[in-house]
Each structure stands twice: as C-alpha cells, then as structure tokens.
Amino acid sequence: MLSVRDLTRVYDTTTVLDGVSFDVRPGRMTGFVGANGAGKTTTMRIIVGVLAATRGSVTWDGAPIGAEQRRRIGYMPEERGLYPKMKVLDQLVFFGRLHGMDTAAAAARAHDLLDRLGLDERAGDVLETLSLGNQQRVQIAAALVHSPDALVMDEPFSGLDPIAVDSMVSLLRDEVSPQMPVLFSSHQLELVENLCDDLVILSRGRLVASGAVDDLRGRHAVRYRVVLTGGADAGTLRDVPQLSVLDAQGAEALVEIIDGTPEKALEIIQGTAQVAEFARVVRPLAQIYREAVR
C-alpha cells in the first residue's frame, strides 16, 4: 500500500499542502480531485520524488519509500515528459531501460502497449508528428512500459476524445493487478465516478474528504425517488410522518426516510397510492465534491 502522512509543502511563505494524509490501496483505483491549485500535482510530485516535502512522509507497505521503490512506480505527469524529436518506439525502449529492462524486453513490451493503444503502425514516427491525443497515449505507454508496481497519473485523460478515453481505460483495467495501487487526478468527474473505487478530495492544500466512493455516498441520508400512478399527487407524501419530502412535482417525489426501513416506507406509501417506482437515488460524485469543498 502507498501511504502519505501529514504531507506538507511550503514555498517561501505560501503553504500549498497542509498536513495531507491518505492511502492508495492495492488493486484499487483512487481518484484524486480538486480545483486548480488544490495541491494535487504537488502531492504526486512528492510521491514520485520529483519534489521534497517540507514535512511528512511517503511510505510503501509501512516503510519509508526509497529510490528503489520509486523506480517501480509508473508516473505520468500532466505536462508531457516525452522527447518530441525522438521516435515513439525508441523513447519507450529508452524509458524501459531507465527502469532496468534490457533492450529486447523493453521493445517487446513497447510494441505490445502500442498495439493495444492502436498506435503500433506509428512506432517509427517522430513523436511531434502525432496528434496531441496520440502523444497522450504514448505517455501512458511510457508510464506502463516497465510493468510498474504502482501507478501515479496526473490528468491522464486530458484532451482525449471518447474513443481514446475508452482505449486507455480498457488498457488500465487490464494492467491493474490485485497488488497495484493506482492514483490519478482528473477534472472529469463522470470519468472518475465510472473508474474509481476510492476518492481523495483536496481543497486549498487540505484534505477535505477521502475513502471508498460508496462510503462517501453513504455519509448522508439515503434518498429515494418515488413515482405514483393513477393521477396521484406526490405532494401528499408530505403527510407521511416517516418521510421527509425534499421535492415533489406532479406524480414524482424525492424523499428521505426518517423513521423505519425502506420496505416499511414503501408499504406505508402503497397504503395511500399506487406506486410505479420506488428506487434509491445514488448521489453523483459531483455532488459529493461540491459538498466537500464548500
């Protein structure tokens, strides 16, 4: 497990990270979200050793992370860290060798990744001749070429069209082993919601929420959508003492159960009107985020 504890970074008199602590668990994708300037990139750079922390620690399986462990991390920076004048295959092999692979193994792995990303026919092309989206695909291949033990990605899906996103998501799902912790930042909350098991939210350099996505959703009262039939007015549900009606329009209402179980609430509602739908409303990630950063 990859862990950060009390991570703090001060530039001159400005504190950009203030006592941030969280875990990135094996085999799980952890979404790292926050507004621009929240401290996400700084945190990631400290994890991979590009920056030093003013205070705090980064550990791997409980031990202080060192150069050897960081060598086993795949890192994808937000700013492209590739060489524009270098051929695609040559630089993937170069990055593989930097991580200890021999040339033949690095070349085989690079061809495999490029093929799965739909870029094998561009292996001999100079990077800068590729579109920005394809350069982004090469960047993820560079992070994965050495089959890392952990993956840290800063805005990996930025600027990609939906087909490219699907290609990269498929590759990531194939590559993430039960032992691999994955941390990635993104402003695309819908994508984070579809991919992530866990969530870390920063605001102005401070941790404001973290944990499993389902747990974060469950910290607030569960809401249900009720749809009545037979011309019934959902506003009449305000007279049911076991319910709190948050919104009612026509035959539909959004309610919270304030007393009893969902089964009992449904039974009570059915005693007053015909029910076409009674379904739990899953709180979207965007709502969790907005509430956390207020």
C-alpha positions in Angstrom: 0.0 0.0 0.0 1.1 3.5 -0.8 0.6 6.0 2.0 1.2 9.7 2.6 1.1 11.1 6.1 1.0 14.7 7.2 2.3 15.8 3.8 3.2 19.5 3.8 4.9 21.7 1.3 5.7 25.4 1.8 7.1 27.7 -0.9 8.5 30.8 0.7 5.6 31.9 2.9 2.9 30.0 0.9 1.7 26.7 2.1 0.4 24.7 -0.9 0.0 21.4 1.0 -1.1 21.4 4.6 -0.9 18.1 6.5 -2.4 15.8 3.9 -2.8 12.1 4.7 -4.4 9.3 2.7 -3.8 5.7 1.5 -3.8 4.3 -2.1 -4.8 0.7 -1.7 -3.6 -2.2 -3.8 -5.7 -3.3 -6.7 -7.9 -0.2 -6.4 -8.1 3.0 -8.5 -8.1 6.1 -6.3 -9.4 9.3 -7.9 -7.6 12.5 -6.8 -9.8 15.5 -7.4 -9.8 19.2 -6.5 -9.8 22.6 -8.1 -6.7 24.0 -9.9 -4.1 24.9 -7.3 -5.6 22.5 -4.7 -2.2 20.7 -4.4 -2.8 17.5 -6.4 0.2 17.8 -8.7 2.5 18.8 -5.8 1.4 15.7 -3.9 2.1 13.5 -6.8 5.5 15.0 -7.4 6.4 14.4 -3.8 5.2 10.8 -4.0 7.4 10.0 -7.0 10.4 12.0 -5.7 10.4 15.0 -8.1 9.8 17.3 -5.1 10.7 17.1 -1.5 8.2 17.5 1.3 8.6 20.3 3.8 7.1 17.9 6.3 5.5 14.5 6.3 6.3 11.1 4.8 5.5 8.8 1.9 5.6 5.1 2.7 5.4 1.8 0.8 3.9 -1.1 2.8 4.7 0.8 6.0 8.4 1.5 5.3 9.8 4.9 4.1 9.8 4.9 0.3 13.2 5.0 -1.3 14.8 5.2 -4.7 14.3 1.5 -5.5 10.6 1.6 -4.7 10.1 4.8 -6.7 11.8 3.2 -9.6 8.9 0.7 -9.6 6.3 3.4 -9.9 4.8 4.4 -13.2 4.5 8.1 -13.4 2.5 10.1 -16.0 3.0 13.9 -15.4 0.4 16.4 -16.5 2.9 18.1 -18.8 4.2 15.7 -21.3 7.5 14.3 -20.3 8.5 12.9 -23.7 11.0 13.9 -26.3 9.3 15.5 -29.3 12.1 14.8 -31.7 12.6 11.2 -30.8 10.8 8.2 -32.4 7.9 6.7 -30.5 9.4 3.2 -30.1 12.9 4.5 -29.4 11.8 6.5 -26.4 9.6 3.8 -25.0 12.6 1.5 -25.1 14.7 4.2 -23.5 12.2 4.6 -20.6 12.1 0.9 -20.2 15.9 0.7 -19.9 15.8 3.5 -17.4 13.7 1.2 -15.2 16.1 -1.7 -15.6 14.8 -3.6 -18.6 17.0 -4.9 -21.3 16.6 -3.6 -24.8 14.8 -6.7 -26.3 12.3 -6.9 -23.4 11.6 -3.2 -23.5 11.0 -3.3 -27.3 8.6 -6.2 -27.0 6.7 -4.6 -24.2 6.5 -1.3 -26.1 5.2 -3.0 -29.2 2.5 -4.7 -27.1 1.4 -1.5 -25.5 1.4 0.5 -28.8 -0.7 -2.3 -30.4 -3.3 -2.3 -27.6 -3.5 1.5 -27.9 -3.9 1.4 -31.7 -0.5 3.0 -32.4 1.8 0.2 -33.4 1.9 1.4 -37.0 3.2 4.8 -35.7 6.1 3.2 -33.7 8.7 4.5 -36.1 7.3 8.0 -36.3 8.8 11.0 -34.5 6.6 11.9 -31.6 5.8 15.5 -32.6 4.2 14.3 -35.8 1.5 12.6 -33.8 -1.7 14.4 -32.7 -1.9 15.6 -29.1 -4.3 12.8 -28.3 -1.9 10.1 -29.7 1.0 11.7 -27.9 -1.1 11.3 -24.7 -1.4 7.6 -25.5 2.3 7.3 -25.9 2.7 9.0 -22.5 0.6 6.3 -20.8 2.6 3.6 -22.6 5.8 5.2 -21.2 4.3 5.0 -17.6 3.4 1.3 -18.1 6.3 0.0 -20.2 8.2 -1.4 -17.2 5.1 -3.1 -15.7 5.2 -0.9 -12.6 4.2 -1.9 -9.1 2.2 1.3 -8.6 0.8 3.9 -11.0 0.6 7.7 -10.4 -1.1 9.7 -13.2 -1.7 13.4 -13.4 -4.7 14.2 -15.7 -4.1 11.2 -17.9 -7.3 11.7 -19.9 -6.9 15.4 -20.6 -7.6 16.4 -24.2 -8.7 12.9 -25.3 -11.7 12.1 -27.5 -14.2 9.5 -26.2 -12.7 6.7 -28.3 -9.2 7.4 -27.0 -10.5 7.5 -23.4 -12.2 4.1 -23.9 -8.9 2.7 -25.3 -6.9 3.9 -22.3 -9.5 2.9 -19.7 -9.5 -0.6 -21.2 -5.7 -0.8 -21.1 -5.7 0.4 -17.5 -8.2 -2.2 -16.4 -6.1 -4.9 -18.0 -2.9 -3.6 -16.4 -4.1 -3.0 -12.9 -3.2 -6.2 -10.9 -4.6 -7.0 -7.4 -1.4 -5.7 -5.9 -1.1 -2.4 -7.8 -2.2 0.8 -6.2 -3.3 3.4 -8.7 -3.7 7.2 -8.1 -4.9 9.5 -10.8 -6.1 13.1 -10.9 -8.8 14.3 -13.3 -11.3 17.2 -13.6 -13.6 14.8 -15.5 -15.8 13.8 -12.5 -18.0 11.5 -14.6 -15.0 9.5 -15.7 -13.6 9.4 -12.1 -17.0 8.1 -10.9 -17.0 5.3 -13.5 -13.5 4.2 -12.8 -12.7 4.8 -9.2 -13.0 2.6 -6.1 -11.7 5.3 -3.7 -11.7 9.1 -3.7 -9.4 11.7 -2.3 -10.6 15.4 -2.4 -8.3 18.3 -1.8 -9.3 22.0 -1.3 -6.7 24.8 -1.0 -4.0 22.3 0.0 -6.1 20.5 2.7 -7.7 17.1 2.6 -11.5 17.6 2.9 -12.7 14.0 2.2 -11.3 10.6 1.5 -12.4 7.0 1.4 -14.3 4.4 -0.6 -16.8 6.1 -3.0 -19.7 4.1 -1.6 -18.8 5.1 1.9 -18.6 8.8 1.0 -22.1 8.5 -0.6 -23.4 6.8 2.5 -22.3 9.5 4.9 -25.5 11.4 4.1 -29.1 10.3 4.3 -30.2 7.9 1.6 -32.7 9.4 -0.8 -35.4 7.6 -2.8 -37.3 8.5 -6.0 -41.0 7.8 -5.7 -43.3 7.8 -8.8 -47.0 7.4 -8.2 -49.7 6.4 -10.7 -53.5 6.8 -11.1 -53.3 10.6 -11.1 -52.0 10.8 -7.5 -50.2 13.9 -6.4 -46.8 13.2 -4.9 -47.2 16.2 -2.7 -49.5 14.1 -0.5 -46.4 12.2 0.7 -45.6 15.3 2.9 -48.4 13.9 5.2 -46.4 10.7 5.8 -44.6 11.2 9.1 -41.9 8.6 8.2 -40.8 10.6 5.2 -39.1 13.9 4.5 -40.1 15.1 1.1 -37.3 17.1 -0.5 -39.0 17.8 -3.7 -42.4 16.9 -5.3 -43.6 17.7 -8.8 -46.7 16.0 -10.2 -46.5 12.3 -9.6 -42.8 12.3 -8.7 -41.1 13.0 -5.4 -37.6 12.8 -3.9 -37.7 11.7 -0.3 -35.6 10.7 2.7 -36.7 8.1 5.2 -36.6 9.5 8.7 -38.1 6.6 10.5 -38.1 2.8 9.7 -36.8 0.8 6.9 -37.2 1.3 3.1 -39.5 -1.7 3.0 -41.7 -0.2 5.7 -41.8 3.1 4.0 -42.8 1.6 0.7 -45.6 -0.3 2.5 -46.9 2.9 4.0 -46.8 4.7 0.7 -48.7 1.9 -1.0 -51.4 2.3 1.6 -52.0 5.8 0.2 -51.4 5.5 -3.5 -50.4 3.2 -6.3 -46.6 3.2 -6.7 -44.9 2.8 -10.1 -41.4 3.3 -8.9 -39.5 3.3 -5.6 -35.8 3.5 -6.2 -32.7 4.6 -4.3 -31.0 7.7 -5.7 -27.3 7.3 -5.9 -25.6 10.6 -5.1 -23.4 11.7 -8.0 -19.7 12.3 -7.4 -20.1 15.9 -8.5 -22.5 16.4 -5.5 -20.1 14.8 -3.1 -17.3 17.0 -4.4 -19.3 20.2 -4.1 -20.4 19.4 -0.6 -16.8 18.6 0.5 -15.2 21.7 -0.9 -17.7 24.2 0.5 
